[in-house]
């Protein structure tokens, strides 16, 4: 068993963190470690992965810690992860992440389980007044005063053996996440803002959040706004084919076919391998391997009824009067954000405000804590139930006469 000790000075400018961690490279070590932490109230988790040359990220390390134990799991060293999977589903153990989406997605892909319940320190920090989408390093420095090194940001995490410095760097991602979590949790309790984000934490653990809708892949194409009508249907079919082939061969999607080429094929609609070969950036190898599939997709799209073609969402332009209302609402949101000591970008964007004016259901301001803090007030203004007055301290809502 490899045990590496790390001591840091300067936490809160006075407190020292001195905790050993275990390098876990066998199912026996994993079972022992999971048993040792299963009764904890919470654990902090981070992952290291590589995805430059594959469709599916290669999970290279899982760092996990509680107040009493720290472990660095090597997923490349063994195959049996049942104790860890069971831990992920323990309803009494809160799993803490920072900016959790990628970590949760990778754990789901590898173990077919979404950790639950979860706590995201980036989201918690946002509703407590820290910078919008604050980085882990900046949050650690804000809370603890510790400056984290970035020396191994580009490390090759699938290379073995990893150096002591690389492992040390990886473990810092959970070492200081523990005091950050405790600090934010305390702040949430004092400010009574925990309930604001509880539903968002629950949504993070929903499998539906990580399921791929192949019919909407075209929406993520770079330059897709250039296409319309049957061009969109061709692009959609090509995107679905690309996704399936990339998954099957475990290759990055851009290695199968780039976005730009999908756009060109959809726009030009080649009817033969010769016409396909004449498109810029199409090489002979691509034609030999994929011409039949590409031409079949074009023919299939042409055979479909136009009512089945995908369509861009129509953006409803605001009238000049609605734009003026939006300006007022933006100013109100700025005042509300300052009053509650949170970043304006965390509370609302101009798009959220425009959506509230056009279609309340599509706006983040009509849901959860944003509705309680601001949305309800903004709707009263929209409906003429309140007005705004200017003063030396800014603007404020007043009851309409």
C-alpha positions as CSV (number, residue, x, y, z in Angstrom):
1,X,0.0,0.0,0.0
2,X,1.4,3.4,-1.0
3,X,0.9,6.2,1.5
4,X,2.1,9.7,0.6
5,X,2.0,12.4,3.2
6,X,1.5,16.0,2.2
7,X,1.7,19.0,4.5
8,X,0.5,22.5,3.6
9,X,1.0,25.8,5.5
10,X,-1.2,28.8,5.1
11,X,-4.8,27.4,5.3
12,X,-6.7,30.4,6.6
13,X,-3.2,31.7,6.9
14,X,-2.7,29.7,10.1
15,X,-4.2,26.2,9.9
16,X,-2.2,23.3,8.5
17,X,-3.7,20.4,6.6
18,X,-1.8,17.2,7.2
19,X,-3.6,14.2,5.9
20,X,-2.2,11.0,4.3
21,X,-3.8,9.5,1.3
22,X,-3.9,5.9,0.1
23,X,-3.2,5.0,-3.5
24,X,-5.9,2.4,-4.3
25,X,-4.8,0.0,-7.1
26,X,-6.7,-3.2,-6.2
27,X,-10.3,-4.3,-5.5
28,X,-9.3,-5.3,-2.0
29,X,-7.9,-1.8,-1.2
30,X,-11.0,-0.2,-2.7
31,X,-13.3,-2.4,-0.5
32,X,-11.4,-1.5,2.6
33,X,-11.4,2.2,1.8
34,X,-15.1,2.3,1.0
35,X,-15.8,0.5,4.2
36,X,-13.8,3.0,6.2
37,X,-15.8,6.0,4.9
38,X,-19.3,4.6,4.5
39,X,-20.5,6.1,7.8
40,X,-19.3,9.6,7.0
41,X,-21.7,12.4,6.5
42,X,-20.1,13.5,3.3
43,X,-17.3,12.8,0.9
44,X,-15.6,15.0,-1.7
45,X,-14.9,13.6,-5.2
46,X,-13.0,14.7,-8.2
47,X,-11.8,12.9,-11.4
48,X,-8.9,13.1,-13.8
49,X,-9.6,11.9,-17.4
50,X,-8.3,12.1,-20.9
51,X,-10.5,12.4,-24.0
52,X,-8.4,14.0,-26.8
53,X,-8.3,10.8,-28.9
54,X,-11.5,9.0,-27.9
55,X,-15.3,9.5,-27.9
56,X,-15.6,8.3,-24.4
57,X,-13.4,9.9,-21.8
58,X,-10.8,7.6,-20.3
59,X,-11.3,7.8,-16.5
60,X,-7.7,7.8,-15.1
61,X,-8.1,8.8,-11.5
62,X,-10.8,9.2,-8.9
63,X,-9.9,11.3,-5.9
64,X,-12.1,10.9,-2.8
65,X,-11.9,12.2,0.7
66,X,-13.7,12.6,4.0
67,X,-12.6,14.4,7.2
68,X,-10.7,11.2,8.2
69,X,-9.7,9.4,5.1
70,X,-8.3,10.3,1.6
71,X,-8.0,7.9,-1.3
72,X,-6.7,8.1,-4.9
73,X,-8.4,5.3,-6.9
74,X,-6.7,4.0,-10.0
75,X,-9.5,2.8,-12.4
76,X,-6.9,1.5,-14.8
77,X,-5.4,-1.0,-12.3
78,X,-8.4,-3.3,-11.6
79,X,-12.0,-4.0,-12.7
80,X,-14.2,-4.6,-9.6
81,X,-15.8,-1.4,-8.4
82,X,-18.9,-2.6,-6.7
83,X,-18.0,-1.1,-3.3
84,X,-17.5,2.3,-4.9
85,X,-20.7,2.0,-6.9
86,X,-22.6,1.2,-3.7
87,X,-21.0,4.2,-2.1
88,X,-22.2,6.5,-4.9
89,X,-25.8,5.3,-4.1
90,X,-25.6,5.7,-0.4
91,X,-28.5,8.1,0.4
92,X,-26.9,9.1,3.7
93,X,-23.6,10.2,2.2
94,X,-23.5,13.6,0.5
95,X,-21.1,13.6,-2.6
96,X,-19.5,16.9,-3.0
97,X,-18.1,18.1,-6.3
98,X,-17.0,21.4,-7.8
99,X,-18.5,22.1,-11.2
100,X,-19.9,18.6,-11.2
101,X,-21.3,18.0,-14.7
102,X,-18.3,16.4,-16.3
103,X,-17.5,14.3,-13.2
104,X,-21.1,13.0,-12.9
105,X,-21.3,12.3,-16.6
106,X,-18.0,10.3,-16.6
107,X,-19.0,8.3,-13.5
108,X,-22.4,7.5,-15.1
109,X,-20.7,6.3,-18.3
110,X,-18.3,4.1,-16.4
111,X,-20.5,2.7,-13.7
112,X,-24.0,3.2,-14.9
113,X,-24.8,5.1,-11.7
114,X,-25.3,8.8,-11.0
115,X,-24.1,9.8,-7.5
116,X,-26.9,10.8,-5.2
117,X,-27.3,13.0,-3.2
118,X,-24.9,15.6,-4.6
119,X,-23.6,19.1,-3.6
120,X,-21.9,21.4,-6.1
121,X,-19.6,24.0,-4.5
122,X,-19.6,26.1,-7.7
123,X,-23.4,26.4,-7.6
124,X,-23.4,27.0,-3.8
125,X,-20.8,29.7,-4.2
126,X,-22.9,31.4,-6.9
127,X,-25.9,31.9,-4.6
128,X,-23.7,33.1,-1.8
129,X,-22.2,36.0,-3.7
130,X,-18.9,34.7,-5.0
131,X,-18.0,35.3,-8.7
132,X,-20.3,33.7,-11.2
133,X,-19.0,30.2,-12.2
134,X,-16.0,30.7,-10.0
135,X,-13.1,28.3,-10.6
136,X,-12.0,25.7,-8.0
137,X,-8.6,27.4,-7.5
138,X,-10.2,30.9,-7.0
139,X,-12.7,29.5,-4.6
140,X,-10.0,27.7,-2.6
141,X,-8.0,30.9,-2.4
142,X,-11.1,32.9,-1.4
143,X,-12.1,30.5,1.4
144,X,-8.8,29.2,2.6
145,X,-6.1,31.6,1.4
146,X,-4.2,28.8,-0.2
147,X,-2.8,29.3,-3.7
148,X,-3.0,26.1,-5.7
149,X,-0.3,25.3,-8.2
150,X,-1.1,24.7,-11.9
151,X,2.0,22.8,-12.8
152,X,0.3,19.6,-13.8
153,X,-2.8,21.0,-15.6
154,X,-1.8,19.3,-18.8
155,X,-0.5,16.0,-17.3
156,X,-1.1,12.8,-19.1
157,X,-3.2,11.1,-16.5
158,X,-3.3,7.7,-18.3
159,X,0.5,7.4,-18.2
160,X,1.8,5.0,-15.5
161,X,3.5,5.3,-13.1
162,X,2.3,8.8,-12.2
163,X,4.8,10.9,-10.4
164,X,4.5,11.9,-6.7
165,X,4.0,15.5,-7.9
166,X,1.2,14.6,-10.3
167,X,-0.6,12.6,-7.6
168,X,-0.1,15.4,-5.1
169,X,-1.6,17.9,-7.6
170,X,-4.6,15.6,-8.2
171,X,-5.3,15.1,-4.5
172,X,-5.3,18.9,-3.9
173,X,-8.6,18.8,-5.9
174,X,-10.2,17.1,-2.9
175,X,-7.9,18.1,-0.1
176,X,-9.1,21.7,0.0
177,X,-12.6,20.9,-1.3
178,X,-13.4,19.6,2.2
179,X,-12.9,22.9,4.0
180,X,-14.5,24.8,1.1
181,X,-17.6,22.6,1.4
182,X,-17.9,23.0,5.2
183,X,-17.5,26.8,4.8
184,X,-20.1,27.1,2.1
185,X,-22.5,24.8,3.9
186,X,-22.3,27.0,7.0
187,X,-22.9,30.1,4.9
188,X,-25.9,28.6,3.3
189,X,-27.4,27.8,6.7
190,X,-26.7,31.2,8.1
191,X,-28.2,33.0,5.0
192,X,-31.0,30.3,4.7
193,X,-30.2,29.8,1.0
194,X,-29.8,26.0,1.1
195,X,-33.4,25.4,-0.1
196,X,-32.8,27.7,-3.1
197,X,-30.5,25.2,-4.8
198,X,-31.8,21.9,-3.5
199,X,-33.9,21.2,-6.6
200,X,-30.9,21.9,-8.8
201,X,-28.8,19.4,-6.8
202,X,-31.5,16.8,-7.3
203,X,-31.6,17.5,-11.1
204,X,-27.9,16.8,-11.2
205,X,-28.5,13.3,-10.0
206,X,-31.2,12.6,-12.6
207,X,-30.2,10.2,-15.4
208,X,-32.2,12.1,-17.9
209,X,-29.8,15.0,-17.6
210,X,-27.1,12.8,-19.2
211,X,-29.1,10.9,-21.8
212,X,-28.3,11.8,-25.4
213,X,-31.2,13.0,-27.6
214,X,-29.9,12.1,-31.1
215,X,-32.6,14.1,-32.8
216,X,-31.2,17.4,-31.4
217,X,-27.5,16.8,-32.3
218,X,-27.8,19.2,-35.2
219,X,-28.4,22.1,-32.9
220,X,-24.8,21.9,-31.7
221,X,-23.3,22.1,-35.1
222,X,-21.0,25.1,-35.6
223,X,-22.5,27.2,-38.4
224,X,-25.9,25.5,-38.4
225,X,-27.7,28.8,-38.6
226,X,-26.7,28.9,-42.3
227,X,-29.0,25.9,-43.0
228,X,-32.7,25.7,-43.5
229,X,-35.4,23.3,-44.7
230,X,-34.1,20.1,-46.1
231,X,-30.5,21.2,-45.4
232,X,-31.3,20.9,-41.7
233,X,-32.7,17.4,-42.2
234,X,-29.6,16.2,-44.0
235,X,-27.4,17.8,-41.3
236,X,-29.5,16.0,-38.6
237,X,-29.1,12.6,-40.3
238,X,-25.4,13.1,-40.8
239,X,-25.0,14.1,-37.1
240,X,-26.8,11.0,-36.0
241,X,-24.6,8.8,-38.2
242,X,-21.5,10.5,-37.0
243,X,-22.5,10.1,-33.3
244,X,-23.2,6.4,-33.8
245,X,-19.9,5.7,-35.7
246,X,-17.9,7.8,-33.2
247,X,-19.4,5.7,-30.3
248,X,-18.8,2.4,-32.1
249,X,-15.1,3.2,-32.9
250,X,-14.6,5.3,-29.8
251,X,-13.2,8.2,-31.8
252,X,-13.7,11.9,-31.4
253,X,-16.6,13.1,-33.5
254,X,-14.4,15.5,-35.4
255,X,-12.3,12.6,-36.5
256,X,-15.3,11.0,-38.3
257,X,-16.4,14.2,-40.0
258,X,-16.0,17.8,-39.0
259,X,-18.8,20.2,-38.4
260,X,-17.8,22.4,-41.3
261,X,-18.0,19.4,-43.7
262,X,-21.4,18.4,-42.5
263,X,-22.6,22.0,-43.2
264,X,-21.1,22.0,-46.7
265,X,-22.6,18.6,-47.6
266,X,-26.0,19.6,-46.3
267,X,-25.9,22.9,-48.2
268,X,-24.6,21.4,-51.5
269,X,-26.6,18.1,-51.4
270,X,-24.2,16.0,-53.7
271,X,-26.0,13.3,-55.7
272,X,-23.0,11.2,-56.5
273,X,-19.6,10.1,-55.1
274,X,-18.0,12.4,-57.7
275,X,-19.9,15.4,-56.5
276,X,-19.1,14.5,-52.9
277,X,-15.4,14.3,-53.8
278,X,-15.5,17.8,-55.3
279,X,-16.4,19.4,-52.0
280,X,-13.5,21.1,-50.3
281,X,-11.8,19.1,-47.6
282,X,-13.3,15.8,-48.8
283,X,-10.5,13.4,-49.4
284,X,-10.5,10.1,-51.4
285,X,-10.4,8.0,-48.3
286,X,-13.5,9.6,-46.9
287,X,-15.3,9.1,-50.2
288,X,-14.3,5.4,-50.4
289,X,-15.4,4.7,-46.8
290,X,-18.4,6.9,-46.4
291,X,-19.9,8.0,-49.8
292,X,-22.7,5.4,-49.7
293,X,-23.7,6.4,-46.2
294,X,-23.7,10.1,-46.9
295,X,-25.6,9.8,-50.2
296,X,-28.2,7.5,-48.5
297,X,-28.7,10.2,-45.8
298,X,-29.3,12.8,-48.5
299,X,-31.7,10.6,-50.3
300,X,-33.6,9.7,-47.1
301,X,-33.9,13.4,-46.3
302,X,-35.3,14.2,-49.7
303,X,-37.8,11.4,-49.4
304,X,-39.2,12.7,-46.1
305,X,-42.2,15.0,-45.8
306,X,-41.2,18.5,-45.2
307,X,-43.3,18.6,-42.0
308,X,-40.8,16.2,-40.5
309,X,-37.8,18.4,-41.1
310,X,-36.2,20.0,-38.1
311,X,-36.7,23.8,-37.7
312,X,-34.8,26.5,-36.0
313,X,-36.6,28.0,-32.9
314,X,-38.2,31.2,-34.0
315,X,-36.9,34.0,-32.0
316,X,-39.6,36.5,-31.3
317,X,-38.3,40.0,-31.5
318,X,-39.3,42.4,-28.8
319,X,-41.1,45.5,-29.7
320,X,-39.5,48.8,-28.8
321,X,-41.9,49.0,-25.8
322,X,-41.0,45.6,-24.6
323,X,-37.3,46.4,-24.9
324,X,-37.8,49.4,-22.7
325,X,-39.6,47.2,-20.2
326,X,-36.6,44.8,-20.4
327,X,-34.2,47.7,-19.6
328,X,-36.2,48.5,-16.5
329,X,-36.3,44.8,-15.5
330,X,-32.5,44.5,-16.0
331,X,-32.0,47.5,-13.7
332,X,-34.3,45.9,-11.1
333,X,-32.3,42.7,-11.3
334,X,-29.1,44.6,-10.7
335,X,-30.5,46.1,-7.6
336,X,-31.9,42.8,-6.4
337,X,-28.6,41.1,-7.0
338,X,-26.7,43.8,-5.1
339,X,-29.2,43.7,-2.2
340,X,-28.8,39.9,-1.9
341,X,-25.0,40.0,-2.5
342,X,-24.9,37.7,-5.5
343,X,-23.5,38.2,-9.0
344,X,-26.0,39.6,-11.5
345,X,-25.1,36.9,-14.0
346,X,-26.0,34.3,-11.4
347,X,-29.5,35.8,-11.0
348,X,-30.4,36.7,-14.5
349,X,-29.2,37.3,-18.1
350,X,-30.8,39.6,-20.6
351,X,-32.1,36.5,-22.4
352,X,-33.8,35.4,-19.1
353,X,-35.5,38.7,-18.9
354,X,-36.6,38.8,-22.6
355,X,-38.0,35.3,-22.1
356,X,-39.9,36.4,-19.1
357,X,-41.5,39.1,-21.1
358,X,-42.3,36.9,-24.1
359,X,-43.0,33.5,-22.6
360,X,-42.8,33.2,-18.8
361,X,-42.3,29.4,-19.0
362,X,-39.0,29.6,-20.9
363,X,-37.3,31.9,-18.4
364,X,-35.1,30.8,-15.5
365,X,-36.7,33.7,-13.6
366,X,-40.0,31.8,-13.4
367,X,-38.5,28.9,-11.5
368,X,-37.1,28.0,-8.1
369,X,-35.1,30.5,-6.0
370,X,-34.8,33.0,-8.9
371,X,-38.5,33.3,-9.0
372,X,-38.7,33.8,-5.2
373,X,-35.9,36.4,-5.2
374,X,-36.7,38.3,-8.4
375,X,-39.1,36.7,-10.8
376,X,-42.3,37.4,-8.8
377,X,-41.3,41.1,-8.4
378,X,-40.6,41.4,-12.1
379,X,-43.9,39.9,-13.1
380,X,-45.8,42.4,-10.9
381,X,-43.9,45.2,-12.7
382,X,-44.7,43.7,-16.1
383,X,-48.4,43.4,-15.2
384,X,-48.6,47.0,-14.0
385,X,-49.0,46.1,-10.3
386,X,-45.9,48.0,-9.3
387,X,-43.7,50.8,-10.6
388,X,-40.1,52.0,-10.1
389,X,-38.8,55.1,-8.4
390,X,-35.3,56.5,-8.5
391,X,-33.4,57.7,-5.5
392,X,-29.9,58.4,-4.3
393,X,-29.4,54.7,-3.4
394,X,-30.7,53.5,-6.8
395,X,-34.1,52.3,-7.9
396,X,-36.8,50.6,-6.0
397,X,-40.3,49.1,-6.6
398,X,-43.3,50.9,-5.5
399,X,-47.0,49.9,-5.5
400,X,-48.7,51.3,-8.5
401,X,-51.4,53.8,-7.7
